[in-house]
Amino acid sequence: MKIKYLIGITLTAVALAGCETGGHNQEAKQAKLAAQAKISKEDAQATALAQAPGGIVKESELEKEHGKLIWSFDISTPGTTDITEVNVDAITGKVVAVDKEKADDEAKEARGEKD
């Protein structure tokens, strides 16, 4: 009985430690990317919002995409349920992509689903 109890406690501790480490790895990854960025999030956001006048940033992320370090912004615009995704190069500050996404497509992407 004691051995099952000890195994249960040990497995729980390992699982919790794994969860903590996963969050730390994501934070470390973001910190590493942020150290490489030459353009601040605020400046990139201003550039992105110029592509969707009247829009509101719903989500932002610093990421490597197609070998480029980019700030990615999901922007909602009043009067539509569509999301405008604007990618700004985190080194040069130039807009590298602007895509309109339907709300349904955005929800699928958030859930990790593909077409």
N, CA, C and O atoms as a Tinker XYZ file with bonds, in Angstrom:
   460  protein
     1  N      0.826000   -1.190000    0.000000    73     2
     2  CA     0.000000    0.000000    0.000000    64     1     3
     3  C      0.868000    1.250000    0.000000    63     2     4     5
     4  O      0.606000    2.197000   -0.742000    81     3
     5  N      1.914000    1.250000    0.843000    73     3     6
     6  CA     2.785000    2.422000    0.923000    64     5     7
     7  C      3.498000    2.664000   -0.406000    63     6     8     9
     8  O      3.682000    3.811000   -0.812000    81     7
     9  N      3.893000    1.605000   -1.070000    73     7    10
    10  CA     4.613000    1.754000   -2.330000    64     9    11
    11  C      3.733000    2.400000   -3.397000    63    10    12    13
    12  O      4.212000    3.239000   -4.160000    81    11
    13  N      2.456000    2.025000   -3.464000    73    11    14
    14  CA     1.540000    2.639000   -4.424000    64    13    15
    15  C      1.372000    4.118000   -4.108000    63    14    16    17
    16  O      1.327000    4.947000   -5.017000    81    15
    17  N      1.281000    4.447000   -2.840000    73    15    18
    18  CA     1.141000    5.832000   -2.402000    64    17    19
    19  C      2.378000    6.644000   -2.803000    63    18    20    21
    20  O      2.257000    7.752000   -3.325000    81    19
    21  N      3.565000    6.086000   -2.555000    73    19    22
    22  CA     4.811000    6.783000   -2.899000    64    21    23
    23  C      4.958000    6.945000   -4.410000    63    22    24    25
    24  O      5.402000    7.991000   -4.884000    81    23
    25  N      4.589000    5.923000   -5.159000    73    23    26
    26  CA     4.650000    6.019000   -6.621000    64    25    27
    27  C      3.694000    7.105000   -7.109000    63    26    28    29
    28  O      4.042000    7.892000   -7.989000    81    27
    29  N      2.497000    7.147000   -6.540000    73    27    30
    30  CA     1.520000    8.173000   -6.924000    64    29    31
    31  C      2.029000    9.578000   -6.651000    63    30    32    33
    32  O      1.892000   10.466000   -7.493000    81    31
    33  N      2.609000    9.783000   -5.490000    73    31    34
    34  CA     3.156000   11.097000   -5.132000    64    33    35
    35  C      4.309000   11.452000   -6.069000    63    34    36    37
    36  O      4.406000   12.588000   -6.536000    81    35
    37  N      5.172000   10.493000   -6.342000    73    35    38
    38  CA     6.318000   10.740000   -7.217000    64    37    39
    39  C      5.863000   11.111000   -8.628000    63    38    40    41
    40  O      6.383000   12.052000   -9.227000    81    39
    41  N      4.896000   10.371000   -9.150000    73    39    42
    42  CA     4.395000   10.672000  -10.495000    64    41    43
    43  C      3.727000   12.036000  -10.547000    63    42    44    45
    44  O      3.870000   12.762000  -11.531000    81    43
    45  N      3.007000   12.385000   -9.506000    73    43    46
    46  CA     2.376000   13.707000   -9.448000    64    45    47
    47  C      3.430000   14.808000   -9.432000    63    46    48    49
    48  O      3.294000   15.814000  -10.129000    81    47
    49  N      4.474000   14.619000   -8.642000    73    47    50
    50  CA     5.547000   15.615000   -8.562000    64    49    51
    51  C      6.250000   15.770000   -9.904000    63    50    52    53
    52  O      6.556000   16.885000  -10.326000    81    51
    53  N      6.503000   14.651000  -10.571000    73    51    54
    54  CA     7.154000   14.701000  -11.883000    64    53    55
    55  C      6.262000   15.415000  -12.891000    63    54    56    57
    56  O      6.742000   16.226000  -13.683000    81    55
    57  N      4.970000   15.117000  -12.865000    73    55    58
    58  CA     4.035000   15.762000  -13.794000    64    57    59
    59  C      3.980000   17.263000  -13.550000    63    58    60    61
    60  O      3.992000   18.047000  -14.500000    81    59
    61  N      3.921000   17.662000  -12.309000    73    59    62
    62  CA     3.890000   19.096000  -11.994000    64    61    63
    63  C      5.190000   19.776000  -12.392000    63    62    64    65
    64  O      5.168000   20.898000  -12.900000    81    63
    65  N      6.302000   19.127000  -12.173000    73    63    66
    66  CA     7.590000   19.700000  -12.570000    64    65    67
    67  C      7.658000   19.855000  -14.078000    63    66    68    69
    68  O      8.209000   20.834000  -14.580000    81    67
    69  N      7.101000   18.894000  -14.803000    73    67    70
    70  CA     7.072000   18.969000  -16.263000    64    69    71
    71  C      6.247000   20.145000  -16.746000    63    70    72    73
    72  O      6.627000   20.817000  -17.706000    81    71
    73  N      5.123000   20.401000  -16.093000    73    71    74
    74  CA     4.278000   21.551000  -16.454000    64    73    75
    75  C      5.016000   22.852000  -16.225000    63    74    76    77
    76  O      4.950000   23.762000  -17.052000    81    75
    77  N      5.706000   22.946000  -15.127000    73    75    78
    78  CA     6.451000   24.168000  -14.801000    64    77    79
    79  C      7.572000   24.387000  -15.799000    63    78    80    81
    80  O      7.798000   25.511000  -16.247000    81    79
    81  N      8.272000   23.321000  -16.148000    73    79    82
    82  CA     9.373000   23.429000  -17.098000    64    81    83
    83  C      8.872000   23.866000  -18.462000    63    82    84    85
    84  O      9.530000   24.666000  -19.127000    81    83
    85  N      7.719000   23.362000  -18.897000    73    83    86
    86  CA     7.164000   23.734000  -20.191000    64    85    87
    87  C      6.912000   25.221000  -20.281000    63    86    88    89
    88  O      7.228000   25.837000  -21.299000    81    87
    89  N      6.350000   25.816000  -19.239000    73    87    90
    90  CA     6.108000   27.252000  -19.217000    64    89    91
    91  C      7.400000   28.037000  -19.232000    63    90    92    93
    92  O      7.508000   29.075000  -19.884000    81    91
    93  N      8.380000   27.526000  -18.504000    73    91    94
    94  CA     9.680000   28.200000  -18.449000    64    93    95
    95  C     10.349000   28.182000  -19.813000    63    94    96    97
    96  O     10.957000   29.171000  -20.222000    81    95
    97  N     10.239000   27.061000  -20.521000    73    95    98
    98  CA    10.843000   26.963000  -21.852000    64    97    99
    99  C     10.220000   27.975000  -22.814000    63    98   100   101
   100  O     10.926000   28.585000  -23.617000    81    99
   101  N      8.907000   28.152000  -22.735000    73    99   102
   102  CA     8.227000   29.117000  -23.605000    64   101   103
   103  C      8.684000   30.532000  -23.274000    63   102   104   105
   104  O      8.925000   31.338000  -24.173000    81   103
   105  N      8.801000   30.831000  -21.988000    73   103   106
   106  CA     9.274000   32.160000  -21.582000    64   105   107
   107  C     10.707000   32.392000  -22.052000    63   106   108   109
   108  O     11.044000   33.480000  -22.519000    81   107
   109  N     11.540000   31.378000  -21.928000    73   107   110
   110  CA    12.935000   31.493000  -22.363000    64   109   111
   111  C     13.016000   31.702000  -23.869000    63   110   112   113
   112  O     13.827000   32.490000  -24.355000    81   111
   113  N     12.160000   30.982000  -24.608000    73   111   114
   114  CA    12.121000   31.124000  -26.067000    64   113   115
   115  C     11.717000   32.551000  -26.452000    63   114   116   117
   116  O     12.336000   33.163000  -27.322000    81   115
   117  N     10.675000   33.075000  -25.798000    73   115   118
   118  CA    10.217000   34.435000  -26.090000    64   117   119
   119  C     11.296000   35.463000  -25.731000    63   118   120   121
   120  O     11.495000   36.434000  -26.460000    81   119
   121  N     11.981000   35.251000  -24.623000    73   119   122
   122  CA    13.046000   36.172000  -24.213000    64   121   123
   123  C     14.186000   36.168000  -25.234000    63   122   124   125
   124  O     14.754000   37.216000  -25.544000    81   123
   125  N     14.510000   34.996000  -25.747000    73   123   126
   126  CA    15.566000   34.882000  -26.760000    64   125   127
   127  C     15.160000   35.614000  -28.038000    63   126   128   129
   128  O     15.962000   36.337000  -28.629000    81   127
   129  N     13.910000   35.421000  -28.460000    73   127   130
   130  CA    13.427000   36.110000  -29.661000    64   129   131
   131  C     13.392000   37.617000  -29.439000    63   130   132   133
   132  O     13.784000   38.383000  -30.319000    81   131
   133  N     12.927000   38.044000  -28.275000    73   131   134
   134  CA    12.843000   39.476000  -27.975000    64   133   135
   135  C     14.220000   40.129000  -27.999000    63   134   136   137
   136  O     14.354000   41.285000  -28.401000    81   135
   137  N     15.238000   39.397000  -27.571000    73   135   138
   138  CA    16.601000   39.937000  -27.583000    64   137   139
   139  C     17.103000   40.160000  -29.005000    63   138   140   141
   140  O     17.977000   40.996000  -29.234000    81   139
   141  N     16.550000   39.411000  -29.961000    73   139   142
   142  CA    16.959000   39.548000  -31.366000    64   141   143
   143  C     16.210000   40.659000  -32.096000    63   142   144   145
   144  O     16.689000   41.179000  -33.103000    81   143
   145  N     15.036000   41.020000  -31.585000    73   143   146
   146  CA    14.189000   42.014000  -32.258000    64   145   147
   147  C     14.801000   43.405000  -32.172000    63   146   148   149
   148  O     15.285000   43.823000  -31.120000    81   147
   149  N     14.772000   44.104000  -33.282000    73   147   150
   150  CA    15.259000   45.491000  -33.334000    64   149   151
   151  C     14.097000   46.475000  -33.227000    63   150   152   153
   152  O     14.289000   47.638000  -32.872000    81   151
   153  N     12.895000   46.002000  -33.536000    73   151   154
   154  CA    11.690000   46.826000  -33.518000    64   153   155
   155  C     10.879000   46.455000  -32.279000    63   154   156   157
   156  O     10.613000   45.276000  -32.045000    81   155
   157  N     10.492000   47.430000  -31.499000    73   155   158
   158  CA     9.705000   47.155000  -30.296000    64   157   159
   159  C      8.297000   46.694000  -30.667000    63   158   160   161
   160  O      7.812000   46.948000  -31.769000    81   159
   161  N      7.672000   46.028000  -29.744000    73   159   162
   162  CA     6.296000   45.580000  -29.954000    64   161   163
   163  C      5.393000   46.787000  -30.203000    63   162   164   165
   164  O      4.516000   46.734000  -31.066000    81   163
   165  N      5.596000   47.860000  -29.465000    73   163   166
   166  CA     4.761000   49.052000  -29.609000    64   165   167
   167  C      4.890000   49.662000  -31.002000    63   166   168   169
   168  O      3.886000   50.032000  -31.610000    81   167
   169  N      6.121000   49.770000  -31.512000    73   167   170
   170  CA     6.325000   50.331000  -32.853000    64   169   171
   171  C      5.729000   49.414000  -33.924000    63   170   172   173
   172  O      5.099000   49.881000  -34.873000    81   171
   173  N      5.935000   48.109000  -33.758000    73   171   174
   174  CA     5.381000   47.150000  -34.724000    64   173   175
   175  C      3.856000   47.197000  -34.692000    63   174   176   177
   176  O      3.209000   47.096000  -35.734000    81   175
   177  N      3.287000   47.347000  -33.513000    73   175   178
   178  CA     1.831000   47.401000  -33.385000    64   177   179
   179  C      1.273000   48.634000  -34.085000    63   178   180   181
   180  O      0.242000   48.552000  -34.753000    81   179
   181  N      1.935000   49.763000  -33.941000    73   179   182
   182  CA     1.492000   50.984000  -34.627000    64   181   183
   183  C      1.513000   50.776000  -36.143000    63   182   184   185
   184  O      0.598000   51.211000  -36.843000    81   183
   185  N      2.545000   50.118000  -36.645000    73   183   186
   186  CA     2.651000   49.831000  -38.071000    64   185   187
   187  C      1.514000   48.898000  -38.502000    63   186   188   189
   188  O      0.902000   49.102000  -39.550000    81   187
   189  N      1.237000   47.877000  -37.690000    73   187   190
   190  CA     0.179000   46.914000  -38.016000    64   189   191
   191  C     -1.189000   47.586000  -38.016000    63   190   192   193
   192  O     -1.999000   47.336000  -38.908000    81   191
   193  N     -1.453000   48.431000  -37.032000    73   191   194
   194  CA    -2.758000   49.088000  -36.945000    64   193   195
   195  C     -3.007000   50.038000  -38.111000    63   194   196   197
   196  O     -4.159000   50.302000  -38.455000    81   195
   197  N     -1.954000   50.548000  -38.716000    73   195   198
   198  CA    -2.103000   51.406000  -39.899000    64   197   199
   199  C     -2.672000   50.605000  -41.074000    63   198   200   201
   200  O     -3.245000   51.180000  -41.999000    81   199
   201  N     -2.512000   49.282000  -41.035000    73   199   202
   202  CA    -3.033000   48.416000  -42.095000    64   201   203
   203  C     -4.508000   48.069000  -41.888000    63   202   204   205
   204  O     -5.165000   47.568000  -42.801000    81   203
   205  N     -5.023000   48.336000  -40.693000    73   203   206
   206  CA    -6.427000   48.026000  -40.371000    64   205   207
   207  C     -6.997000   49.201000  -39.577000    63   206   208   209
   208  O     -7.196000   49.096000  -38.367000    81   207
   209  N     -7.263000   50.329000  -40.264000    73   207   210
   210  CA    -7.737000   51.533000  -39.581000    64   209   211
   211  C     -8.957000   51.264000  -38.695000    63   210   212   213
   212  O     -9.913000   50.607000  -39.108000    81   211
   213  N     -8.898000   51.782000  -37.484000    73   211   214
   214  CA    -9.983000   51.601000  -36.530000    64   213   215
   215  C     -9.951000   50.256000  -35.833000    63   214   216   217
   216  O    -10.831000   49.949000  -35.029000    81   215
   217  N     -8.947000   49.455000  -36.132000    73   215   218
   218  CA    -8.865000   48.103000  -35.568000    64   217   219
   219  C     -8.352000   48.078000  -34.145000    63   218   220   221
   220  O     -7.779000   49.045000  -33.642000    81   219
   221  N     -8.577000   46.935000  -33.511000    73   219   222
   222  CA    -8.121000   46.700000  -32.141000    64   221   223
   223  C     -7.330000   45.399000  -32.134000    63   222   224   225
   224  O     -7.805000   44.378000  -32.630000    81   223
   225  N     -6.123000   45.433000  -31.571000    73   223   226
   226  CA    -5.293000   44.228000  -31.496000    64   225   227
   227  C     -5.905000   43.274000  -30.477000    63   226   228   229
   228  O     -6.087000   43.622000  -29.311000    81   227
   229  N     -6.218000   42.071000  -30.934000    73   227   230
   230  CA    -6.789000   41.036000  -30.067000    64   229   231
   231  C     -5.719000   40.093000  -29.554000    63   230   232   233
   232  O     -5.841000   39.540000  -28.461000    81   231
   233  N     -4.662000   39.906000  -30.349000    73   231   234
   234  CA    -3.602000   38.989000  -29.966000    64   233   235
   235  C     -2.326000   39.392000  -30.691000    63   234   236   237
   236  O     -2.362000   39.858000  -31.830000    81   235
   237  N     -1.202000   39.207000  -30.014000    73   235   238
   238  CA     0.082000   39.494000  -30.655000    64   237   239
   239  C      1.090000   38.444000  -30.226000    63   238   240   241
   240  O      0.965000   37.818000  -29.173000    81   239
   241  N      2.099000   38.269000  -31.082000    73   239   242
   242  CA     3.092000   37.241000  -30.817000    64   241   243
   243  C      4.372000   37.567000  -31.578000    63   242   244   245
   244  O      4.330000   38.040000  -32.714000    81   243
   245  N      5.482000   37.313000  -30.951000    73   243   246
   246  CA     6.785000   37.416000  -31.607000    64   245   247
   247  C      7.181000   35.992000  -31.966000    63   246   248   249
   248  O      7.235000   35.119000  -31.099000    81   247
   249  N      7.459000   35.758000  -33.250000    73   247   250
   250  CA     7.739000   34.397000  -33.694000    64   249   251
   251  C      8.657000   34.380000  -34.901000    63   250   252   253
   252  O      8.825000   35.384000  -35.593000    81   251
   253  N      9.250000   33.210000  -35.137000    73   251   254
   254  CA    10.019000   32.970000  -36.359000    64   253   255
   255  C      9.068000   32.323000  -37.345000    63   254   256   257
   256  O      8.447000   31.302000  -37.047000    81   255
   257  N      8.957000   32.921000  -38.517000    73   255   258
   258  CA     8.097000   32.368000  -39.554000    64   257   259
   259  C      8.825000   32.470000  -40.881000    63   258   260   261
   260  O      9.242000   33.553000  -41.293000    81   259
   261  N      8.972000   31.348000  -41.538000    73   259   262
   262  CA     9.683000   31.288000  -42.822000    64   261   263
   263  C     11.079000   31.902000  -42.705000    63   262   264   265
   264  O     11.544000   32.590000  -43.614000    81   263
   265  N     11.738000   31.646000  -41.577000    73   263   266
   266  CA    13.100000   32.119000  -41.362000    64   265   267
   267  C     13.222000   33.574000  -40.959000    63   266   268   269
   268  O     14.334000   34.066000  -40.769000    81   267
   269  N     12.090000   34.284000  -40.822000    73   267   270
   270  CA    12.115000   35.693000  -40.430000    64   269   271
   271  C     11.546000   35.855000  -39.035000    63   270   272   273
   272  O     10.604000   35.163000  -38.646000    81   271
   273  N     12.123000   36.767000  -38.297000    73   271   274
   274  CA    11.595000   37.120000  -36.984000    64   273   275
   275  C     10.516000   38.169000  -37.200000    63   274   276   277
   276  O     10.787000   39.249000  -37.726000    81   275
   277  N      9.289000   37.848000  -36.793000    73   275   278
   278  CA     8.176000   38.767000  -37.050000    64   277   279
   279  C      7.335000   38.992000  -35.801000    63   278   280   281
   280  O      7.252000   38.145000  -34.912000    81   279
   281  N      6.722000   40.153000  -35.772000    73   279   282
   282  CA     5.638000   40.435000  -34.844000    64   281   283
   283  C      4.365000   40.129000  -35.611000    63   282   284   285
   284  O      4.152000   40.656000  -36.703000    81   283
   285  N      3.520000   39.278000  -35.045000    73   283   286
   286  CA     2.259000   38.916000  -35.673000    64   285   287
   287  C      1.118000   39.481000  -34.833000    63   286   288   289
   288  O      1.063000   39.269000  -33.622000    81   287
   289  N      0.207000   40.204000  -35.488000    73   287   290
   290  CA    -0.916000   40.833000  -34.794000    64   289   291
   291  C     -2.226000   40.382000  -35.412000    63   290   292   293
   292  O     -2.395000   40.426000  -36.630000    81   291
   293  N     -3.156000   39.946000  -34.567000    73   291   294
   294  CA    -4.520000   39.651000  -34.995000    64   293   295
   295  C     -5.358000   40.859000  -34.607000    63   294   296   297
   296  O     -5.460000   41.210000  -33.431000    81   295
   297  N     -5.955000   41.489000  -35.612000    73   295   298
   298  CA    -6.665000   42.750000  -35.406000    64   297   299
   299  C     -8.121000   42.593000  -35.804000    63   298   300   301
   300  O     -8.432000   42.141000  -36.907000    81   299
   301  N     -9.017000   42.974000  -34.891000    73   299   302
   302  CA   -10.444000   42.983000  -35.227000    64   301   303
   303  C    -10.814000   44.403000  -35.628000    63   302   304   305
   304  O    -10.268000   45.377000  -35.111000    81   303
   305  N    -11.756000   44.496000  -36.562000    73   303   306
   306  CA   -12.195000   45.787000  -37.064000    64   305   307
   307  C    -13.697000   45.919000  -36.832000    63   306   308   309
   308  O    -14.452000   44.991000  -37.125000    81   307
   309  N    -14.137000   47.064000  -36.307000    73   307   310
   310  CA   -15.579000   47.251000  -36.084000    64   309   311
   311  C    -16.373000   47.050000  -37.373000    63   310   312   313
   312  O    -15.949000   47.462000  -38.453000    81   311
   313  N    -17.536000   46.407000  -37.236000    73   311   314
   314  CA   -18.404000   46.207000  -38.386000    64   313   315
   315  C    -18.163000   44.906000  -39.123000    63   314   316   317
   316  O    -18.851000   44.628000  -40.105000    81   315
   317  N    -17.220000   44.110000  -38.688000    73   315   318
   318  CA   -16.948000   42.833000  -39.330000    64   317   319
   319  C    -16.476000   41.828000  -38.288000    63   318   320   321
   320  O    -15.913000   42.200000  -37.259000    81   319
   321  N    -16.711000   40.562000  -38.566000    73   319   322
   322  CA   -16.215000   39.521000  -37.663000    64   321   323
   323  C    -14.863000   38.982000  -38.141000    63   322   324   325
   324  O    -14.240000   38.159000  -37.470000    81   323
   325  N    -14.420000   39.456000  -39.307000    73   323   326
   326  CA   -13.136000   39.016000  -39.840000    64   325   327
   327  C    -11.987000   39.532000  -38.982000    63   326   328   329
   328  O    -12.101000   40.546000  -38.294000    81   327
   329  N    -10.887000   38.808000  -39.045000    73   327   330
   330  CA    -9.659000   39.188000  -38.358000    64   329   331
   331  C     -8.619000   39.529000  -39.419000    63   330   332   333
   332  O     -8.448000   38.791000  -40.388000    81   331
   333  N     -7.935000   40.639000  -39.234000    73   331   334
   334  CA    -6.829000   40.988000  -40.117000    64   333   335
   335  C     -5.549000   40.597000  -39.399000    63   334   336   337
   336  O     -5.247000   41.114000  -38.323000    81   335
   337  N     -4.799000   39.684000  -39.999000    73   335   338
   338  CA    -3.511000   39.302000  -39.429000    64   337   339
   339  C     -2.436000   40.097000  -40.162000    63   338   340   341
   340  O     -2.306000   40.018000  -41.384000    81   339
   341  N     -1.676000   40.858000  -39.397000    73   339   342
   342  CA    -0.604000   41.663000  -39.971000    64   341   343
   343  C      0.714000   41.196000  -39.367000    63   342   344   345
   344  O      0.863000   41.118000  -38.148000    81   343
   345  N      1.671000   40.883000  -40.248000    73   343   346
   346  CA     3.005000   40.475000  -39.814000    64   345   347
   347  C      3.990000   41.587000  -40.127000    63   346   348   349
   348  O      4.075000   42.062000  -41.259000    81   347
   349  N      4.735000   41.994000  -39.103000    73   347   350
   350  CA     5.715000   43.063000  -39.231000    64   349   351
   351  C      7.092000   42.478000  -38.932000    63   350   352   353
   352  O      7.293000   41.840000  -37.899000    81   351
   353  N      8.036000   42.701000  -39.842000    73   351   354
   354  CA     9.404000   42.223000  -39.651000    64   353   355
   355  C      9.978000   42.867000  -38.391000    63   354   356   357
   356  O     10.005000   44.092000  -38.275000    81   355
   357  N     10.435000   42.045000  -37.454000    73   355   358
   358  CA    10.933000   42.547000  -36.168000    64   357   359
   359  C     12.339000   43.128000  -36.266000    63   358   360   361
   360  O     12.856000   43.677000  -35.293000    81   359
   361  N     12.953000   43.007000  -37.433000    73   359   362
   362  CA    14.285000   43.575000  -37.645000    64   361   363
   363  C     14.194000   44.904000  -38.403000    63   362   364   365
   364  O     14.843000   45.882000  -38.035000    81   363
   365  N     13.382000   44.927000  -39.466000    73   363   366
   366  CA    13.307000   46.121000  -40.318000    64   365   367
   367  C     12.106000   47.017000  -40.029000    63   366   368   369
   368  O     12.132000   48.207000  -40.344000    81   367
   369  N     11.055000   46.458000  -39.434000    73   367   370
   370  CA     9.841000   47.234000  -39.181000    64   369   371
   371  C      8.899000   47.303000  -40.378000    63   370   372   373
   372  O      7.887000   48.002000  -40.325000    81   371
   373  N      9.213000   46.597000  -41.444000    73   371   374
   374  CA     8.373000   46.592000  -42.646000    64   373   375
   375  C      7.255000   45.559000  -42.528000    63   374   376   377
   376  O      7.432000   44.503000  -41.919000    81   375
   377  N      6.106000   45.876000  -43.115000    73   375   378
   378  CA     5.001000   44.928000  -43.179000    64   377   379
   379  C      5.382000   43.843000  -44.168000    63   378   380   381
   380  O      5.732000   44.137000  -45.312000    81   379
   381  N      5.316000   42.576000  -43.730000    73   379   382
   382  CA     5.675000   41.475000  -44.621000    64   381   383
   383  C      4.455000   40.693000  -45.089000    63   382   384   385
   384  O      4.541000   39.959000  -46.073000    81   383
   385  N      3.323000   40.832000  -44.407000    73   383   386
   386  CA     2.109000   40.140000  -44.842000    64   385   387
   387  C      0.886000   40.753000  -44.172000    63   386   388   389
   388  O      0.930000   41.179000  -43.017000    81   387
   389  N     -0.209000   40.785000  -44.934000    73   387   390
   390  CA    -1.513000   41.194000  -44.419000    64   389   391
   391  C     -2.525000   40.190000  -44.949000    63   390   392   393
   392  O     -2.704000   40.057000  -46.160000    81   391
   393  N     -3.178000   39.494000  -44.048000    73   391   394
   394  CA    -4.160000   38.477000  -44.451000    64   393   395
   395  C     -5.467000   38.715000  -43.713000    63   394   396   397
   396  O     -5.483000   39.029000  -42.522000    81   395
   397  N     -6.563000   38.559000  -44.446000    73   395   398
   398  CA    -7.900000   38.596000  -43.838000    64   397   399
   399  C     -8.289000   37.161000  -43.537000    63   398   400   401
   400  O     -8.159000   36.279000  -44.385000    81   399
   401  N     -8.761000   36.939000  -42.334000    73   399   402
   402  CA    -9.203000   35.607000  -41.941000    64   401   403
   403  C    -10.634000   35.697000  -41.445000    63   402   404   405
   404  O    -10.980000   36.605000  -40.689000    81   403
   405  N    -11.453000   34.769000  -41.863000    73   403   406
   406  CA   -12.818000   34.674000  -41.362000    64   405   407
   407  C    -12.761000   34.251000  -39.901000    63   406   408   409
   408  O    -11.835000   33.547000  -39.499000    81   407
   409  N    -13.722000   34.664000  -39.115000    73   407   410
   410  CA   -13.753000   34.327000  -37.693000    64   409   411
   411  C    -13.716000   32.819000  -37.480000    63   410   412   413
   412  O    -13.057000   32.344000  -36.554000    81   411
   413  N    -14.418000   32.052000  -38.326000    73   411   414
   414  CA   -14.430000   30.592000  -38.207000    64   413   415
   415  C    -13.037000   30.010000  -38.437000    63   414   416   417
   416  O    -12.614000   29.100000  -37.724000    81   415
   417  N    -12.329000   30.536000  -39.431000    73   415   418
   418  CA   -10.983000   30.058000  -39.725000    64   417   419
   419  C    -10.038000   30.373000  -38.576000    63   418   420   421
   420  O     -9.186000   29.557000  -38.227000    81   419
   421  N    -10.185000   31.540000  -37.996000    73   419   422
   422  CA    -9.358000   31.958000  -36.858000    64   421   423
   423  C     -9.598000   31.037000  -35.671000    63   422   424   425
   424  O     -8.655000   30.656000  -34.977000    81   423
   425  N    -10.851000   30.678000  -35.434000    73   423   426
   426  CA   -11.184000   29.771000  -34.323000    64   425   427
   427  C    -10.571000   28.398000  -34.545000    63   426   428   429
   428  O    -10.054000   27.790000  -33.608000    81   427
   429  N    -10.624000   27.903000  -35.786000    73   427   430
   430  CA   -10.018000   26.609000  -36.103000    64   429   431
   431  C     -8.509000   26.664000  -35.873000    63   430   432   433
   432  O     -7.926000   25.733000  -35.316000    81   431
   433  N     -7.883000   27.754000  -36.303000    73   431   434
   434  CA    -6.440000   27.909000  -36.130000    64   433   435
   435  C     -6.081000   27.903000  -34.652000    63   434   436   437
   436  O     -5.087000   27.291000  -34.259000    81   435
   437  N     -6.872000   28.570000  -33.837000    73   435   438
   438  CA    -6.619000   28.627000  -32.402000    64   437   439
   439  C     -6.733000   27.244000  -31.770000    63   438   440   441
   440  O     -6.047000   26.949000  -30.792000    81   439
   441  N     -7.595000   26.396000  -32.323000    73   439   442
   442  CA    -7.754000   25.040000  -31.811000    64   441   443
   443  C     -6.730000   24.072000  -32.414000    63   442   444   445
   444  O     -6.668000   22.907000  -32.022000    81   443
   445  N     -5.938000   24.551000  -33.355000    73   443   446
   446  CA    -4.926000   23.699000  -33.982000    64   445   447
   447  C     -5.458000   22.836000  -35.107000    63   446   448   449
   448  O     -4.811000   21.871000  -35.513000    81   447
   449  N     -6.634000   23.175000  -35.614000    73   447   450
   450  CA    -7.223000   22.409000  -36.709000    64   449   451
   451  C     -6.747000   22.932000  -38.047000    63   450   452   453
   452  O     -6.385000   24.100000  -38.189000    81   451
   453  N     -6.755000   22.035000  -39.030000    73   451   454
   454  CA    -6.392000   22.430000  -40.400000    64   453   455
   455  C     -7.576000   22.214000  -41.300000    63   454   456   457
   456  O     -8.489000   21.455000  -40.977000    81   455
   457  N     -7.559000   22.895000  -42.449000    73   455   458
   458  CA    -8.655000   22.734000  -43.420000    64   457   459
   459  C     -8.702000   21.342000  -43.978000    63   458   460
   460  O     -9.560000   21.037000  -44.806000    81   459
